[in-house]
Amino acid sequence: MSPEPSPFSSALFGLCPRCGARTLYEGPTGFAPTCRACGLDYAAFNVGDGPAAFLILIVGALVTGAAIALELGASPPFLVHVLLWVPLTAVLVIGSLRLAKGLLLALEYRHRAHEGRSVDR
């Protein structure tokens, strides 16, 4: 078995965080249920909506800053802003969602993160 890939390379290239096989993703942003090579259960990791929320905030701040700079510098018509910033925001969020979700899954695997458990006393 090959050594475990780094979390970043696992996310970028779709590598299993355990064995390094290219089995992490099943679709554009969806995970495969398990690794076909080593059997790691990807469904056991709780990635949730965290990456999407952070990406929306980060990309939103960057796009807002760029839109303000364009408005103050060139004052284009409103339609230019709509045609430029709406698709750019969508492409940036959706495009980076795969990387962010994969990175979070790989980091959860590396640090053995799991859901909290309630203890009956």
Disulfide bonds with the S-S distance in Angstrom:
none
